[in-house]
């Protein structure tokens, strides 16, 4: 058994887990955070993407013990109360989901993608960066549209915040 402690969605958690427990299973089975989905267990689908210390990671590739001491954000930790994160709102507004199974991983990957490209995104970049996230329902058109809209909205929000501070 390994003792682990980490911050998940702003809350300190700790416990003992077997050394072979993947982070995706710890989040779902031990913490009840079922928004992080188990799709393939082989890091092919991206349904399990979470942020570890601010970086998007497929949680089926990380042992829970490896994440000890980290700050983890899951899909449940993105919204601010009833206010959706801009990427969540864009997925809703632009119909960037169908069955919803891939959606949490897509959103978490998109948030990281937007963070890494603060100057904005184009369709080619979004499509290239989504290659590790599989959607079997939508054809990606509305997912890409939602990510581009969220990127634009977040850039405008930052510009407004800078003007207020000045």
C-alpha positions as CSV (number, residue, x, y, z in Angstrom):
1,X,0.0,0.0,0.0
2,X,1.1,3.5,-0.7
3,X,0.0,6.6,1.3
4,X,-1.0,9.4,-1.0
5,X,-2.1,13.0,-0.4
6,X,-3.0,15.5,-3.0
7,X,-5.3,18.4,-3.7
8,X,-8.3,17.6,-6.0
9,X,-10.5,20.4,-7.1
10,X,-9.2,22.6,-4.3
11,X,-9.8,20.0,-1.6
12,X,-7.0,18.1,0.2
13,X,-7.5,14.4,0.1
14,X,-5.3,11.5,1.4
15,X,-5.5,7.8,1.8
16,X,-3.8,4.5,1.3
17,X,-4.0,2.8,-2.1
18,X,-2.4,-0.2,-3.8
19,X,0.6,0.8,-5.8
20,X,-1.0,-0.3,-9.0
21,X,-4.1,1.9,-8.8
22,X,-4.4,4.3,-11.7
23,X,-5.3,7.9,-11.0
24,X,-8.5,7.6,-13.1
25,X,-9.7,4.7,-10.8
26,X,-8.8,6.6,-7.7
27,X,-10.7,9.7,-8.8
28,X,-13.8,7.6,-9.7
29,X,-13.9,4.9,-7.1
30,X,-12.3,6.5,-4.1
31,X,-13.3,10.1,-4.5
32,X,-16.6,9.6,-6.4
33,X,-15.6,12.0,-9.2
34,X,-17.2,10.1,-12.0
35,X,-16.9,12.9,-14.6
36,X,-13.5,11.5,-15.5
37,X,-14.4,8.6,-17.7
38,X,-12.6,5.3,-18.4
39,X,-12.8,4.7,-22.1
40,X,-9.9,2.5,-23.2
41,X,-7.4,2.1,-20.4
42,X,-4.7,2.4,-23.1
43,X,-4.3,6.2,-23.4
44,X,-5.9,6.2,-26.9
45,X,-9.3,7.9,-26.3
46,X,-8.7,10.9,-24.0
47,X,-11.9,10.4,-22.0
48,X,-9.9,10.4,-18.8
49,X,-8.0,13.8,-19.2
50,X,-7.5,15.8,-16.0
51,X,-5.1,18.5,-15.1
52,X,-2.1,17.6,-12.9
53,X,-0.3,20.7,-11.7
54,X,-2.0,22.7,-14.5
55,X,-1.1,20.4,-17.4
56,X,-3.6,18.1,-19.2
57,X,-2.7,14.4,-18.6
58,X,-4.5,11.2,-19.4
59,X,-5.2,9.9,-16.0
60,X,-5.2,6.3,-17.1
61,X,-1.4,6.6,-17.7
62,X,-0.6,7.8,-14.1
63,X,-0.4,5.7,-11.0
64,X,-2.1,7.4,-8.1
65,X,1.1,7.3,-6.1
66,X,2.9,9.2,-8.9
67,X,0.3,12.0,-8.4
68,X,0.8,12.3,-4.7
69,X,1.6,15.9,-3.8
70,X,0.1,17.2,-6.9
71,X,-2.8,19.7,-7.5
72,X,-5.4,17.9,-9.7
73,X,-8.4,19.4,-11.4
74,X,-11.2,17.3,-12.9
75,X,-14.2,18.3,-14.9
76,X,-16.1,18.7,-11.7
77,X,-13.6,21.4,-10.6
78,X,-13.8,23.7,-13.6
79,X,-17.1,25.5,-13.0
80,X,-17.3,28.3,-10.4
81,X,-20.4,27.2,-8.6
82,X,-23.3,27.6,-11.0
83,X,-21.1,29.5,-13.5
84,X,-19.7,27.2,-16.1
85,X,-16.1,27.6,-17.2
86,X,-16.0,29.4,-20.6
87,X,-15.1,26.1,-22.4
88,X,-18.0,24.3,-20.8
89,X,-20.3,27.2,-21.8
90,X,-19.0,27.1,-25.3
91,X,-19.5,23.3,-25.6
92,X,-23.1,23.9,-24.5
93,X,-23.8,26.9,-26.7
94,X,-22.2,25.3,-29.9
95,X,-23.5,21.8,-29.3
96,X,-20.0,20.4,-28.9
97,X,-21.3,17.1,-27.6
98,X,-23.7,14.4,-28.5
99,X,-23.6,11.3,-26.2
100,X,-21.3,13.2,-23.8
101,X,-18.9,10.3,-23.0
102,X,-15.9,12.1,-24.5
103,X,-16.9,15.6,-23.4
104,X,-15.2,15.8,-20.0
105,X,-11.8,14.8,-21.6
106,X,-12.4,17.1,-24.6
107,X,-13.1,20.0,-22.3
108,X,-10.1,19.4,-20.1
109,X,-7.9,19.0,-23.2
110,X,-9.4,22.2,-24.6
111,X,-8.7,24.3,-21.4
112,X,-5.1,23.2,-21.5
113,X,-4.9,23.9,-25.3
114,X,-6.2,27.4,-24.8
115,X,-3.8,28.0,-21.9
116,X,-0.8,26.9,-24.1
117,X,-2.0,29.2,-27.1
118,X,-2.8,32.5,-25.4
119,X,-2.5,34.3,-28.7
120,X,-5.5,32.4,-30.1
121,X,-6.2,29.2,-32.0
122,X,-7.1,28.3,-35.5
123,X,-9.0,25.3,-36.8
124,X,-5.9,23.4,-38.0
125,X,-4.2,23.7,-34.5
126,X,-7.3,22.6,-32.7
127,X,-7.8,19.6,-34.9
128,X,-4.2,18.6,-34.6
129,X,-4.2,18.9,-30.8
130,X,-7.4,16.9,-30.5
131,X,-5.8,13.8,-32.1
132,X,-5.5,12.2,-28.8
133,X,-9.2,12.6,-27.9
134,X,-11.7,10.4,-29.7
135,X,-15.3,11.2,-30.3
136,X,-17.3,8.5,-32.0
137,X,-20.5,10.7,-32.4
138,X,-20.0,14.2,-33.5
139,X,-17.5,14.3,-36.4
140,X,-15.6,17.0,-34.3
141,X,-17.1,20.0,-36.3
142,X,-19.0,21.5,-33.3
143,X,-16.2,20.5,-30.9
144,X,-13.7,22.5,-32.9
145,X,-16.3,25.4,-33.2
146,X,-16.8,25.4,-29.4
147,X,-13.1,25.4,-28.6
148,X,-12.5,28.3,-31.1
149,X,-15.4,30.2,-29.5
150,X,-14.1,29.6,-26.0
151,X,-10.6,30.7,-26.9
152,X,-11.9,33.9,-28.4
153,X,-14.2,34.5,-25.4
154,X,-11.4,33.9,-22.9
155,X,-9.0,36.2,-24.8
156,X,-11.7,39.0,-24.7
157,X,-12.2,38.4,-21.0
158,X,-8.5,38.8,-20.4
159,X,-8.4,42.0,-22.4
160,X,-11.3,43.4,-20.4
161,X,-9.6,42.5,-17.2
162,X,-6.5,44.3,-18.3
163,X,-8.4,47.4,-19.2
164,X,-10.2,47.4,-15.8
165,X,-6.8,47.0,-14.0
166,X,-5.3,49.9,-15.9
